[in-house]
Amino acid sequence: MKKYLFIIKTQIIKSLTYEFNVYGNIIMQTIIMITSAYFWRALYSGRSTVEGVDADNMLTYVIISSALSVLLITNVERRIGRSVEKGTVACDMMKPVSLFWMFFAEDIGSIVALIFQNMLPILLIGSVMIKLPVMADIKDLPLFIVSVIESFLINWLIAALFGMTAFTAVNINALIQVKKHLIRLLSGSIIPIWFFPESVAKVLSSLPFVYIYQLPLSIYIGRGTRAEHMVQMQIQFIWLVILSALFFLVHNIVTRKVMVQGG
């Protein structure tokens, strides 16, 4: 555990040194957040509620979604891709630390730094320029926190599984960007799933992506009852178990392949 805590500490220090990337990310997220806010204000013009959500709640949804996007940044797929591309993956696997636990620790370190570098500034900008994103019911805060933790783990597992395709595709840099934007679309981060046609919404609701963004956001703005949220969180946990099992299965297959064939 001390080794991974040291990796987290090192990654925090490393992340704090790249100030230009911080400013660039804040500017990009602010533009997306404000543009989305204007879009929803225009959509709600003359309407009190749509699908049981009013304009104020939708603006809160936009701000918190932008903040969550910082917590859901992963670098594991790029790290896997670089190791495979450089041919160092076999040597990396022989180090006295687990390769994927090392990648996980690095992502945790990056997120800790991003909370202060990006997330808090984005929340501040959203509060000043759009509205104060007050939670619908503060009693649901524990549910929201647990849901966010599980959403991060689901997102990380999907990224790690996607990253392992580098063992066959070698260069997946372009695919990573496609995956990133596709998940934002299918998870309700940009447009909530409840605005999709009913047939499409049912299909998307059966996939794990809605439990990355939409579930914690729905809890935050109070769309649905607490009982409904509890049921959805149970499904979220089931997806977490399924993806964890799939990850360990693929990890074992890939590890055996690398150790036999080399990097």
SEVO-110239 format. One record per residue (C-alpha): chain; x, y, z; residue in three letters. Coordinates in nm, 2 decimals. Layout:
N
<cadena=A px=X py=Y pz=Z residuo=ALA>
...
END
This chain:
263
<cadena=A px=0.00 py=0.00 pz=0.00 residuo=MET>
<cadena=A px=0.29 py=0.24 pz=0.08 residuo=LYS>
<cadena=A px=0.41 py=0.20 pz=-0.28 residuo=LYS>
<cadena=A px=0.08 py=0.30 pz=-0.43 residuo=TYR>
<cadena=A px=0.04 py=0.59 pz=-0.18 residuo=LEU>
<cadena=A px=0.38 py=0.71 pz=-0.30 residuo=PHE>
<cadena=A px=0.27 py=0.69 pz=-0.66 residuo=ILE>
<cadena=A px=-0.04 py=0.89 pz=-0.58 residuo=ILE>
<cadena=A px=0.17 py=1.16 pz=-0.41 residuo=LYS>
<cadena=A px=0.42 py=1.17 pz=-0.70 residuo=THR>
<cadena=A px=0.13 py=1.20 pz=-0.95 residuo=GLN>
<cadena=A px=-0.02 py=1.49 pz=-0.75 residuo=ILE>
<cadena=A px=0.31 py=1.68 pz=-0.76 residuo=ILE>
<cadena=A px=0.35 py=1.60 pz=-1.13 residuo=LYS>
<cadena=A px=0.00 py=1.72 pz=-1.21 residuo=SER>
<cadena=A px=0.05 py=2.05 pz=-1.02 residuo=LEU>
<cadena=A px=0.35 py=2.14 pz=-1.24 residuo=THR>
<cadena=A px=0.16 py=2.16 pz=-1.57 residuo=TYR>
<cadena=A px=-0.02 py=2.49 pz=-1.52 residuo=GLU>
<cadena=A px=-0.09 py=2.55 pz=-1.89 residuo=PHE>
<cadena=A px=-0.29 py=2.23 pz=-1.92 residuo=ASN>
<cadena=A px=-0.49 py=2.34 pz=-1.61 residuo=VAL>
<cadena=A px=-0.59 py=2.68 pz=-1.77 residuo=TYR>
<cadena=A px=-0.67 py=2.51 pz=-2.10 residuo=GLY>
<cadena=A px=-0.90 py=2.26 pz=-1.94 residuo=ASN>
<cadena=A px=-1.08 py=2.52 pz=-1.73 residuo=ILE>
<cadena=A px=-1.13 py=2.74 pz=-2.04 residuo=ILE>
<cadena=A px=-1.26 py=2.45 pz=-2.24 residuo=MET>
<cadena=A px=-1.50 py=2.32 pz=-1.97 residuo=GLN>
<cadena=A px=-1.62 py=2.67 pz=-1.90 residuo=THR>
<cadena=A px=-1.71 py=2.73 pz=-2.27 residuo=ILE>
<cadena=A px=-1.89 py=2.39 pz=-2.28 residuo=ILE>
<cadena=A px=-2.07 py=2.47 pz=-1.96 residuo=MET>
<cadena=A px=-2.19 py=2.82 pz=-2.06 residuo=ILE>
<cadena=A px=-2.29 py=2.71 pz=-2.41 residuo=THR>
<cadena=A px=-2.49 py=2.42 pz=-2.26 residuo=SER>
<cadena=A px=-2.66 py=2.66 pz=-2.02 residuo=ALA>
<cadena=A px=-2.77 py=2.90 pz=-2.30 residuo=TYR>
<cadena=A px=-2.89 py=2.60 pz=-2.49 residuo=PHE>
<cadena=A px=-3.12 py=2.48 pz=-2.21 residuo=TRP>
<cadena=A px=-3.24 py=2.83 pz=-2.13 residuo=ARG>
<cadena=A px=-3.35 py=2.87 pz=-2.49 residuo=ALA>
<cadena=A px=-3.51 py=2.52 pz=-2.48 residuo=LEU>
<cadena=A px=-3.70 py=2.60 pz=-2.17 residuo=TYR>
<cadena=A px=-3.82 py=2.94 pz=-2.29 residuo=SER>
<cadena=A px=-4.19 py=2.96 pz=-2.22 residuo=GLY>
<cadena=A px=-4.20 py=2.62 pz=-2.05 residuo=ARG>
<cadena=A px=-4.21 py=2.55 pz=-1.67 residuo=SER>
<cadena=A px=-4.10 py=2.19 pz=-1.68 residuo=THR>
<cadena=A px=-3.99 py=1.93 pz=-1.93 residuo=VAL>
<cadena=A px=-3.99 py=1.56 pz=-1.83 residuo=GLU>
<cadena=A px=-4.05 py=1.66 pz=-1.47 residuo=GLY>
<cadena=A px=-3.74 py=1.88 pz=-1.46 residuo=VAL>
<cadena=A px=-3.76 py=2.26 pz=-1.45 residuo=ASP>
<cadena=A px=-3.51 py=2.51 pz=-1.60 residuo=ALA>
<cadena=A px=-3.32 py=2.58 pz=-1.27 residuo=ASP>
<cadena=A px=-3.27 py=2.21 pz=-1.21 residuo=ASN>
<cadena=A px=-3.14 py=2.17 pz=-1.56 residuo=MET>
<cadena=A px=-2.89 py=2.45 pz=-1.52 residuo=LEU>
<cadena=A px=-2.77 py=2.28 pz=-1.20 residuo=THR>
<cadena=A px=-2.74 py=1.96 pz=-1.39 residuo=TYR>
<cadena=A px=-2.52 py=2.13 pz=-1.64 residuo=VAL>
<cadena=A px=-2.29 py=2.28 pz=-1.38 residuo=ILE>
<cadena=A px=-2.25 py=1.96 pz=-1.18 residuo=ILE>
<cadena=A px=-2.20 py=1.76 pz=-1.50 residuo=SER>
<cadena=A px=-1.91 py=1.98 pz=-1.59 residuo=SER>
<cadena=A px=-1.76 py=1.94 pz=-1.24 residuo=ALA>
<cadena=A px=-1.80 py=1.56 pz=-1.26 residuo=LEU>
<cadena=A px=-1.63 py=1.55 pz=-1.60 residuo=SER>
<cadena=A px=-1.31 py=1.65 pz=-1.41 residuo=VAL>
<cadena=A px=-1.35 py=1.36 pz=-1.16 residuo=LEU>
<cadena=A px=-1.41 py=1.11 pz=-1.45 residuo=LEU>
<cadena=A px=-1.09 py=1.18 pz=-1.64 residuo=ILE>
<cadena=A px=-0.88 py=0.86 pz=-1.69 residuo=THR>
<cadena=A px=-0.53 py=0.81 pz=-1.83 residuo=ASN>
<cadena=A px=-0.51 py=0.43 pz=-1.79 residuo=VAL>
<cadena=A px=-0.59 py=0.36 pz=-2.16 residuo=GLU>
<cadena=A px=-0.31 py=0.60 pz=-2.28 residuo=ARG>
<cadena=A px=-0.06 py=0.45 pz=-2.03 residuo=ARG>
<cadena=A px=-0.14 py=0.10 pz=-2.16 residuo=ILE>
<cadena=A px=-0.12 py=0.22 pz=-2.52 residuo=GLY>
<cadena=A px=0.22 py=0.38 pz=-2.46 residuo=ARG>
<cadena=A px=0.36 py=0.07 pz=-2.29 residuo=SER>
<cadena=A px=0.25 py=-0.15 pz=-2.57 residuo=VAL>
<cadena=A px=0.36 py=0.09 pz=-2.84 residuo=GLU>
<cadena=A px=0.71 py=0.12 pz=-2.69 residuo=LYS>
<cadena=A px=0.73 py=-0.25 pz=-2.62 residuo=GLY>
<cadena=A px=0.80 py=-0.20 pz=-2.25 residuo=THR>
<cadena=A px=0.48 py=-0.36 pz=-2.12 residuo=VAL>
<cadena=A px=0.65 py=-0.70 pz=-2.04 residuo=ALA>
<cadena=A px=0.92 py=-0.52 pz=-1.83 residuo=CYS>
<cadena=A px=0.65 py=-0.31 pz=-1.66 residuo=ASP>
<cadena=A px=0.46 py=-0.62 pz=-1.56 residuo=MET>
<cadena=A px=0.77 py=-0.76 pz=-1.39 residuo=MET>
<cadena=A px=0.81 py=-0.46 pz=-1.16 residuo=LYS>
<cadena=A px=0.74 py=-0.51 pz=-0.79 residuo=PRO>
<cadena=A px=0.40 py=-0.34 pz=-0.83 residuo=VAL>
<cadena=A px=0.08 py=-0.44 pz=-1.01 residuo=SER>
<cadena=A px=0.07 py=-0.26 pz=-1.35 residuo=LEU>
<cadena=A px=-0.29 py=-0.18 pz=-1.33 residuo=PHE>
<cadena=A px=-0.29 py=-0.08 pz=-0.96 residuo=TRP>
<cadena=A px=-0.01 py=0.15 pz=-1.05 residuo=MET>
<cadena=A px=-0.22 py=0.31 pz=-1.33 residuo=PHE>
<cadena=A px=-0.51 py=0.33 pz=-1.09 residuo=PHE>
<cadena=A px=-0.30 py=0.51 pz=-0.83 residuo=ALA>
<cadena=A px=-0.18 py=0.75 pz=-1.10 residuo=GLU>
<cadena=A px=-0.53 py=0.83 pz=-1.19 residuo=ASP>
<cadena=A px=-0.63 py=0.89 pz=-0.83 residuo=ILE>
<cadena=A px=-0.34 py=1.12 pz=-0.79 residuo=GLY>
<cadena=A px=-0.43 py=1.32 pz=-1.10 residuo=SER>
<cadena=A px=-0.79 py=1.35 pz=-0.98 residuo=ILE>
<cadena=A px=-0.69 py=1.48 pz=-0.63 residuo=VAL>
<cadena=A px=-0.49 py=1.75 pz=-0.80 residuo=ALA>
<cadena=A px=-0.77 py=1.83 pz=-1.05 residuo=LEU>
<cadena=A px=-1.03 py=1.87 pz=-0.77 residuo=ILE>
<cadena=A px=-0.84 py=2.19 pz=-0.67 residuo=PHE>
<cadena=A px=-0.70 py=2.29 pz=-1.01 residuo=GLN>
<cadena=A px=-1.02 py=2.24 pz=-1.22 residuo=ASN>
<cadena=A px=-1.33 py=2.13 pz=-1.03 residuo=MET>
<cadena=A px=-1.35 py=2.40 pz=-0.77 residuo=LEU>
<cadena=A px=-1.28 py=2.68 pz=-1.03 residuo=PRO>
<cadena=A px=-1.55 py=2.54 pz=-1.26 residuo=ILE>
<cadena=A px=-1.80 py=2.53 pz=-0.98 residuo=LEU>
<cadena=A px=-1.71 py=2.88 pz=-0.88 residuo=LEU>
<cadena=A px=-1.74 py=3.01 pz=-1.24 residuo=ILE>
<cadena=A px=-2.07 py=2.82 pz=-1.28 residuo=GLY>
<cadena=A px=-2.21 py=2.97 pz=-0.96 residuo=SER>
<cadena=A px=-2.12 py=3.32 pz=-1.06 residuo=VAL>
<cadena=A px=-2.21 py=3.31 pz=-1.43 residuo=MET>
<cadena=A px=-2.50 py=3.07 pz=-1.43 residuo=ILE>
<cadena=A px=-2.65 py=2.99 pz=-1.09 residuo=LYS>
<cadena=A px=-2.57 py=2.85 pz=-0.75 residuo=LEU>
<cadena=A px=-2.59 py=2.47 pz=-0.80 residuo=PRO>
<cadena=A px=-2.78 py=2.39 pz=-0.48 residuo=VAL>
<cadena=A px=-2.86 py=2.02 pz=-0.42 residuo=MET>
<cadena=A px=-3.23 py=1.95 pz=-0.42 residuo=ALA>
<cadena=A px=-3.22 py=1.76 pz=-0.09 residuo=ASP>
<cadena=A px=-2.91 py=1.77 pz=0.12 residuo=ILE>
<cadena=A px=-3.02 py=1.44 pz=0.29 residuo=LYS>
<cadena=A px=-2.94 py=1.27 pz=-0.04 residuo=ASP>
<cadena=A px=-2.57 py=1.38 pz=-0.02 residuo=LEU>
<cadena=A px=-2.45 py=1.04 pz=0.10 residuo=PRO>
<cadena=A px=-2.62 py=0.87 pz=-0.19 residuo=LEU>
<cadena=A px=-2.47 py=1.11 pz=-0.43 residuo=PHE>
<cadena=A px=-2.12 py=1.06 pz=-0.29 residuo=ILE>
<cadena=A px=-2.15 py=0.68 pz=-0.31 residuo=VAL>
<cadena=A px=-2.29 py=0.70 pz=-0.66 residuo=SER>
<cadena=A px=-2.01 py=0.92 pz=-0.78 residuo=VAL>
<cadena=A px=-1.75 py=0.68 pz=-0.63 residuo=ILE>
<cadena=A px=-1.91 py=0.39 pz=-0.81 residuo=GLU>
<cadena=A px=-1.95 py=0.59 pz=-1.13 residuo=SER>
<cadena=A px=-1.57 py=0.67 pz=-1.12 residuo=PHE>
<cadena=A px=-1.49 py=0.30 pz=-1.08 residuo=LEU>
<cadena=A px=-1.72 py=0.20 pz=-1.36 residuo=ILE>
<cadena=A px=-1.57 py=0.46 pz=-1.59 residuo=ASN>
<cadena=A px=-1.22 py=0.35 pz=-1.49 residuo=TRP>
<cadena=A px=-1.29 py=-0.02 pz=-1.56 residuo=LEU>
<cadena=A px=-1.44 py=0.06 pz=-1.90 residuo=ILE>
<cadena=A px=-1.13 py=0.27 pz=-1.98 residuo=ALA>
<cadena=A px=-0.90 py=-0.01 pz=-1.86 residuo=ALA>
<cadena=A px=-1.08 py=-0.27 pz=-2.06 residuo=LEU>
<cadena=A px=-1.07 py=-0.04 pz=-2.37 residuo=PHE>
<cadena=A px=-0.70 py=0.02 pz=-2.31 residuo=GLY>
<cadena=A px=-0.63 py=-0.35 pz=-2.32 residuo=MET>
<cadena=A px=-0.74 py=-0.35 pz=-2.69 residuo=THR>
<cadena=A px=-0.40 py=-0.19 pz=-2.75 residuo=ALA>
<cadena=A px=-0.25 py=-0.54 pz=-2.72 residuo=PHE>
<cadena=A px=-0.42 py=-0.61 pz=-3.06 residuo=THR>
<cadena=A px=-0.46 py=-0.27 pz=-3.21 residuo=ALA>
<cadena=A px=-0.13 py=-0.12 pz=-3.09 residuo=VAL>
<cadena=A px=-0.22 py=0.25 pz=-3.15 residuo=ASN>
<cadena=A px=-0.55 py=0.35 pz=-3.00 residuo=ILE>
<cadena=A px=-0.50 py=0.72 pz=-2.95 residuo=ASN>
<cadena=A px=-0.77 py=0.82 pz=-3.21 residuo=ALA>
<cadena=A px=-1.01 py=0.56 pz=-3.06 residuo=LEU>
<cadena=A px=-0.96 py=0.70 pz=-2.71 residuo=ILE>
<cadena=A px=-1.11 py=1.03 pz=-2.82 residuo=GLN>
<cadena=A px=-1.40 py=0.86 pz=-2.99 residuo=VAL>
<cadena=A px=-1.47 py=0.65 pz=-2.68 residuo=LYS>
<cadena=A px=-1.45 py=0.96 pz=-2.45 residuo=LYS>
<cadena=A px=-1.71 py=1.16 pz=-2.65 residuo=HIS>
<cadena=A px=-1.93 py=0.86 pz=-2.70 residuo=LEU>
<cadena=A px=-1.95 py=0.79 pz=-2.33 residuo=ILE>
<cadena=A px=-2.03 py=1.16 pz=-2.26 residuo=ARG>
<cadena=A px=-2.32 py=1.13 pz=-2.51 residuo=LEU>
<cadena=A px=-2.45 py=0.79 pz=-2.40 residuo=LEU>
<cadena=A px=-2.42 py=0.86 pz=-2.03 residuo=SER>
<cadena=A px=-2.65 py=1.16 pz=-2.02 residuo=GLY>
<cadena=A px=-2.36 py=1.40 pz=-1.95 residuo=SER>
<cadena=A px=-2.45 py=1.63 pz=-2.24 residuo=ILE>
<cadena=A px=-2.82 py=1.55 pz=-2.30 residuo=ILE>
<cadena=A px=-3.01 py=1.35 pz=-2.02 residuo=PRO>
<cadena=A px=-3.14 py=1.02 pz=-2.14 residuo=ILE>
<cadena=A px=-3.49 py=1.11 pz=-2.05 residuo=TRP>
<cadena=A px=-3.50 py=1.35 pz=-2.34 residuo=PHE>
<cadena=A px=-3.42 py=1.07 pz=-2.59 residuo=PHE>
<cadena=A px=-3.70 py=0.88 pz=-2.77 residuo=PRO>
<cadena=A px=-3.85 py=0.62 pz=-2.54 residuo=GLU>
<cadena=A px=-3.72 py=0.32 pz=-2.74 residuo=SER>
<cadena=A px=-3.36 py=0.46 pz=-2.74 residuo=VAL>
<cadena=A px=-3.38 py=0.56 pz=-2.37 residuo=ALA>
<cadena=A px=-3.48 py=0.20 pz=-2.28 residuo=LYS>
<cadena=A px=-3.18 py=0.06 pz=-2.47 residuo=VAL>
<cadena=A px=-2.94 py=0.31 pz=-2.31 residuo=LEU>
<cadena=A px=-3.08 py=0.25 pz=-1.97 residuo=SER>
<cadena=A px=-2.98 py=-0.12 pz=-2.00 residuo=SER>
<cadena=A px=-2.61 py=-0.02 pz=-2.05 residuo=LEU>
<cadena=A px=-2.36 py=0.08 pz=-1.78 residuo=PRO>
<cadena=A px=-2.30 py=0.43 pz=-1.93 residuo=PHE>
<cadena=A px=-2.61 py=0.60 pz=-1.77 residuo=VAL>
<cadena=A px=-2.47 py=0.50 pz=-1.42 residuo=TYR>
<cadena=A px=-2.15 py=0.71 pz=-1.49 residuo=ILE>
<cadena=A px=-2.32 py=1.05 pz=-1.52 residuo=TYR>
<cadena=A px=-2.69 py=1.05 pz=-1.52 residuo=GLN>
<cadena=A px=-2.76 py=0.86 pz=-1.20 residuo=LEU>
<cadena=A px=-2.55 py=1.08 pz=-0.96 residuo=PRO>
<cadena=A px=-2.68 py=1.39 pz=-1.15 residuo=LEU>
<cadena=A px=-3.04 py=1.27 pz=-1.11 residuo=SER>
<cadena=A px=-2.98 py=1.23 pz=-0.73 residuo=ILE>
<cadena=A px=-2.83 py=1.57 pz=-0.71 residuo=TYR>
<cadena=A px=-3.12 py=1.76 pz=-0.88 residuo=ILE>
<cadena=A px=-3.38 py=1.54 pz=-0.71 residuo=GLY>
<cadena=A px=-3.53 py=1.38 pz=-1.02 residuo=ARG>
<cadena=A px=-3.70 py=1.07 pz=-0.89 residuo=GLY>
<cadena=A px=-3.77 py=0.94 pz=-0.54 residuo=THR>
<cadena=A px=-3.51 py=0.82 pz=-0.30 residuo=ARG>
<cadena=A px=-3.65 py=0.46 pz=-0.34 residuo=ALA>
<cadena=A px=-3.60 py=0.49 pz=-0.72 residuo=GLU>
<cadena=A px=-3.25 py=0.61 pz=-0.66 residuo=HIS>
<cadena=A px=-3.17 py=0.32 pz=-0.43 residuo=MET>
<cadena=A px=-3.29 py=0.07 pz=-0.69 residuo=VAL>
<cadena=A px=-3.08 py=0.24 pz=-0.96 residuo=GLN>
<cadena=A px=-2.78 py=0.24 pz=-0.73 residuo=MET>
<cadena=A px=-2.82 py=-0.14 pz=-0.68 residuo=GLN>
<cadena=A px=-2.81 py=-0.18 pz=-1.06 residuo=ILE>
<cadena=A px=-2.51 py=0.05 pz=-1.07 residuo=GLN>
<cadena=A px=-2.33 py=-0.18 pz=-0.82 residuo=PHE>
<cadena=A px=-2.42 py=-0.49 pz=-1.02 residuo=ILE>
<cadena=A px=-2.26 py=-0.33 pz=-1.33 residuo=TRP>
<cadena=A px=-1.95 py=-0.25 pz=-1.11 residuo=LEU>
<cadena=A px=-1.93 py=-0.62 pz=-1.02 residuo=VAL>
<cadena=A px=-1.98 py=-0.74 pz=-1.38 residuo=ILE>
<cadena=A px=-1.71 py=-0.50 pz=-1.51 residuo=LEU>
<cadena=A px=-1.47 py=-0.59 pz=-1.23 residuo=SER>
<cadena=A px=-1.51 py=-0.96 pz=-1.32 residuo=ALA>
<cadena=A px=-1.47 py=-0.89 pz=-1.69 residuo=LEU>
<cadena=A px=-1.16 py=-0.68 pz=-1.61 residuo=PHE>
<cadena=A px=-0.99 py=-0.95 pz=-1.41 residuo=PHE>
<cadena=A px=-1.07 py=-1.21 pz=-1.68 residuo=LEU>
<cadena=A px=-0.93 py=-1.00 pz=-1.96 residuo=VAL>
<cadena=A px=-0.63 py=-0.90 pz=-1.74 residuo=HIS>
<cadena=A px=-0.54 py=-1.26 pz=-1.68 residuo=ASN>
<cadena=A px=-0.56 py=-1.35 pz=-2.05 residuo=ILE>
<cadena=A px=-0.36 py=-1.05 pz=-2.15 residuo=VAL>
<cadena=A px=-0.10 py=-1.11 pz=-1.88 residuo=THR>
<cadena=A px=-0.05 py=-1.47 pz=-1.99 residuo=ARG>
<cadena=A px=-0.02 py=-1.36 pz=-2.35 residuo=LYS>
<cadena=A px=0.24 py=-1.09 pz=-2.27 residuo=VAL>
<cadena=A px=0.45 py=-1.31 pz=-2.04 residuo=MET>
<cadena=A px=0.46 py=-1.59 pz=-2.31 residuo=VAL>
<cadena=A px=0.51 py=-1.37 pz=-2.62 residuo=GLN>
<cadena=A px=0.69 py=-1.07 pz=-2.47 residuo=GLY>
<cadena=A px=0.61 py=-0.70 pz=-2.50 residuo=GLY>
END
